[in-house]
Structures are given as structure tokens and as C-alpha cells.
Amino acid sequence: MATAHPLLLLPLLLASAWAQCPAPADLKNADGSKICAQLYTDDSPYYAQCCGGNVLQVQPGDDVPYIPLGWNDKISSLVVAPRCDLSVWSRNGKEGYSRKFNSGVVYRLREIKKGLFGDWDNSISAYYCKCN
């Protein structure tokens, strides 16, 4: 029986080191309190490797009409906690297109349509998150 060549196993080893989206129910602060949502700068063609790059934690009740410096139009994937809603806008000051995301994982915002020709990848400029 032939053995697998080490170079053939390299992609499998690297894939396990890349990011993976957390389950919505796992969104918690260090003290155990709920995080409303997590926003990520990177996605991937592979679902198992989405939710990478920088992470912005959104707390319940966060109302941010002007997204923090370095995050404007950079978000590519997101996770929303159970019993929470994340409302987003495509322009600062809660202007432009808007969309509400319910509990769950959005692996690739490029798959979510915005208007007739656009999508939500790298398009979020403001947000509001609430939990019940």
C-alpha cells in the first residue's frame, strides 16, 4: 500500500489552521454575557474558512451610525447571536441601503444582494444591534 505524499496533505493541514465561523449560540464575552454579533473582514470560497481576519464584536444595544475607523466598507462575513437582530446600512449616518440580519451565520456577504446590481460585501458603514 502506498503512503500519501506529504505535499498532498499540506492543504488539509493549512485549512484546519484558518478561521471558522463560530456558532451563533457561542457568541459570549469573557464574563459569559451575550455578544449580539461578530463582524469579520475576511471570507473565503470555502465555508469552513470564512469569518477570518479582524473581528469586531457588537454588544446588545450598540447603535453605531458611523462605523469605527478601519471598518468602514471592510466587512465580508458576520455571525448574529440567537434572539438578536443586526440592522446595517450602506452609508454613514444610517443612510443608503439597509438590511436586517437575524440570528445565524452569513459566510459570504457577497451572496446577499443589495439593490439591483450590488451585494453587501465590503458595504457596511453603520449598524444597530438589539437582542430580546
Phi, psi and chi 1 to 4 in degrees:
 res  aa     phi    psi   chi1   chi2   chi3   chi4
   1 MET       -  131.2  176.8  179.6 -118.2      -
   2 ALA   -79.0  148.2      -      -      -      -
   3 THR   -95.0  153.9   59.8      -      -      -
   4 ALA   -70.7  139.7      -      -      -      -
   5 HIS   -73.5  134.4 -167.1  -84.8      -      -
   6 PRO   -55.9  -34.1  -22.4   29.3      -      -
   7 LEU   -68.4  -27.1  -71.4  179.1      -      -
   8 LEU   -72.1  -25.9  -64.8  176.6      -      -
   9 LEU   -85.2  -15.8  -63.9  176.5      -      -
  10 LEU   -56.0  -47.1 -173.8   59.9      -      -
  11 PRO   -59.6  -35.5  -23.0   32.0      -      -
  12 LEU   -66.9  -39.1  -64.6  173.7      -      -
  13 LEU   -68.5  -41.4  -65.5  172.8      -      -
  14 LEU   -67.4  -36.9  -70.0  175.6      -      -
  15 ALA   -61.1  -36.7      -      -      -      -
  16 SER   -71.9  -20.4   65.1      -      -      -
  17 ALA   -84.4  -16.2      -      -      -      -
  18 TRP   -80.2  170.8  -71.1  -18.4      -      -
  19 ALA   -65.6  155.2      -      -      -      -
  20 GLN  -142.2  137.1 -176.3  173.2    0.3      -
  21 CYS   -66.6  136.8  -63.4      -      -      -
  22 PRO   -73.8  157.8   28.4  -34.2      -      -
  23 ALA   -69.6  142.7      -      -      -      -
  24 PRO   -52.7  -37.7  -29.1   36.6      -      -
  25 ALA   -69.5  -15.4      -      -      -      -
  26 ASP   -88.7    1.3  -67.3  -19.8      -      -
  27 LEU   -76.5   98.7  -64.6 -175.6      -      -
  28 LYS  -141.4  147.3  -55.7 -126.6 -173.6  -87.3
  29 ASN   -74.7  170.4  -71.1  -53.9      -      -
  30 ALA   -58.8  -30.9      -      -      -      -
  31 ASP   -85.2    3.1   64.2    2.0      -      -
  32 GLY    92.8   -6.1      -      -      -      -
  33 SER   -74.2  155.9   61.3      -      -      -
  34 LYS   -72.0  139.2  179.2 -174.7  -92.8 -169.4
  35 ILE   -98.6  133.3  -65.1  172.3      -      -
  36 CYS   -69.7  -44.6 -172.0      -      -      -
  37 ALA  -159.5  161.3      -      -      -      -
  38 GLN  -127.8  133.1  -74.3 -170.4  167.0      -
  39 LEU  -112.3  140.9  -47.4  177.0      -      -
  40 TYR  -127.1  146.2  -59.5   88.2      -      -
  41 THR   -82.7  -18.5   56.1      -      -      -
  42 ASP  -121.2  149.2  -64.9  -17.6      -      -
  43 ASP  -129.6 -169.6   64.3    1.9      -      -
  44 SER  -156.8  158.8  168.9      -      -      -
  45 PRO   -65.3  -17.9  -17.1   26.2      -      -
  46 TYR  -107.0  124.0  -54.3  101.2      -      -
  47 TYR   -54.7  -38.1  -75.3  119.8      -      -
  48 ALA   -67.3  -11.4      -      -      -      -
  49 GLN  -114.9   11.9  -63.5  169.8    8.6      -
  50 CYS   -79.3  178.2  -70.8      -      -      -
  51 CYS    62.7   46.3  -61.4      -      -      -
  52 GLY  -109.8 -176.6      -      -      -      -
  53 GLY    77.9 -152.0      -      -      -      -
  54 ASN   -72.5  151.6  -64.3  -36.4      -      -
  55 VAL  -122.1  131.1 -179.8      -      -      -
  56 LEU  -113.1  116.0  177.8   62.4      -      -
  57 GLN   -87.4  129.0  -67.8 -175.1  -20.8      -
  58 VAL  -108.8  121.9  178.2      -      -      -
  59 GLN   -88.3  154.4  -57.4  -58.2  -40.5      -
  60 PRO   -55.6  132.5  -25.4   35.0      -      -
  61 GLY    88.2   -5.1      -      -      -      -
  62 ASP   -61.9  125.0  -83.0    0.4      -      -
  63 ASP  -124.5  102.1 -170.8   -0.8      -      -
  64 VAL  -122.7   93.3 -179.5      -      -      -
  65 PRO   -73.6  -19.0   21.7  -27.6      -      -
  66 TYR  -128.9  104.2  -63.4   91.4      -      -
  67 ILE   -61.4  148.0 -155.9  160.7      -      -
  68 PRO   -56.8  151.0  -23.4   31.6      -      -
  69 LEU   -53.5  135.0 -171.9   64.4      -      -
  70 GLY    90.8   -8.2      -      -      -      -
  71 TRP  -109.8  -18.8  -76.9   92.3      -      -
  72 ASN   -59.5  123.9 -170.0   38.6      -      -
  73 ASP    58.2   38.0  -63.8  -24.8      -      -
  74 LYS  -123.4   -6.2  -58.7  -77.4 -173.4 -161.3
  75 ILE   -85.3  128.5  -61.2  164.0      -      -
  76 SER  -118.6  -18.4  -66.8      -      -      -
  77 SER  -151.7  160.1   51.0      -      -      -
  78 LEU  -155.6  160.5   58.4   86.9      -      -
  79 VAL  -134.3  131.7 -179.4      -      -      -
  80 VAL  -115.7  132.8  180.0      -      -      -
  81 ALA   -69.1  160.0      -      -      -      -
  82 PRO   -59.4  143.7  -22.5   32.4      -      -
  83 ARG    62.2   27.4  -61.4  179.1   48.8 -155.7
  84 CYS  -126.3  154.7  -65.7      -      -      -
  85 ASP  -129.8  133.1  -64.6  -43.2      -      -
  86 LEU  -112.7  115.7  175.4   68.6      -      -
  87 SER   -99.0  133.8  -61.8      -      -      -
  88 VAL  -128.6  156.2  -61.5      -      -      -
  89 TRP  -129.8  152.0  -71.9  -94.5      -      -
  90 SER   -86.9   -8.9   63.4      -      -      -
  91 ARG  -133.7  153.6  -62.7 -177.0   61.8 -159.9
  92 ASN   -57.9  154.9  -76.4  -41.4      -      -
  93 GLY    73.9   19.7      -      -      -      -
  94 LYS    58.5   44.9  -65.0 -177.3  176.1  178.8
  95 GLU  -110.4  171.6  -61.0  -71.8  -28.7      -
  96 GLY    80.9 -155.4      -      -      -      -
  97 TYR   -68.0  152.3  -69.8  100.9      -      -
  98 SER  -135.2  158.4   64.5      -      -      -
  99 ARG  -157.2  146.6  170.8  133.7 -176.4  148.6
 100 LYS  -112.6  130.1 -176.8 -175.3  -75.1 -172.2
 101 PHE  -109.4  128.1  -66.4   96.7      -      -
 102 ASN   -90.8 -179.8  -60.5  -45.8      -      -
 103 SER   -51.1  134.0  175.2      -      -      -
 104 GLY   144.3 -174.5      -      -      -      -
 105 VAL  -112.7  132.1  177.6      -      -      -
 106 VAL  -112.4   99.9  179.4      -      -      -
 107 TYR   -65.2  -41.2  -65.2   96.1      -      -
 108 ARG  -137.6  109.8  -68.8 -169.6  -73.8  -86.2
 109 LEU   -65.9  -18.3  -77.2  168.0      -      -
 110 ARG   -65.8  -17.0   73.6 -177.3   72.7 -155.8
 111 GLU   -87.8   -4.3  -64.6  175.4   -9.1      -
 112 ILE  -102.7  115.8  -52.7  -62.5      -      -
 113 LYS   -71.0  142.8  -67.1  -64.0  175.2 -157.6
 114 LYS  -130.4  110.3  177.4 -174.4   73.7  177.2
 115 GLY    71.0 -160.7      -      -      -      -
 116 LEU   -75.8  -38.9 -169.2   56.7      -      -
 117 PHE  -121.0  -13.0  -62.0  109.4      -      -
 118 GLY   -96.0 -178.9      -      -      -      -
 119 ASP  -142.7  174.6   61.0   57.6      -      -
 120 TRP   -89.3    0.5  -80.7   96.5      -      -
 121 ASP   -65.3  127.7 -172.6   37.7      -      -
 122 ASN    54.3   40.2  -62.4  -34.2      -      -
 123 SER  -127.1   -0.9  -67.7      -      -      -
 124 ILE   -87.2  126.5  -63.7  174.3      -      -
 125 SER  -124.2   -9.8  -64.3      -      -      -
 126 ALA  -155.1  155.3      -      -      -      -
 127 TYR  -155.1  159.8   62.4   84.4      -      -
 128 TYR  -142.9  132.9  168.9   66.3      -      -
 129 CYS  -128.3  132.0 -154.8      -      -      -
 130 LYS  -134.1  148.4   70.9  173.0 -173.5  168.4
 131 CYS  -127.9  147.2  -62.0      -      -      -
 132 ASN   -94.9      -  -63.9  -34.4      -      -
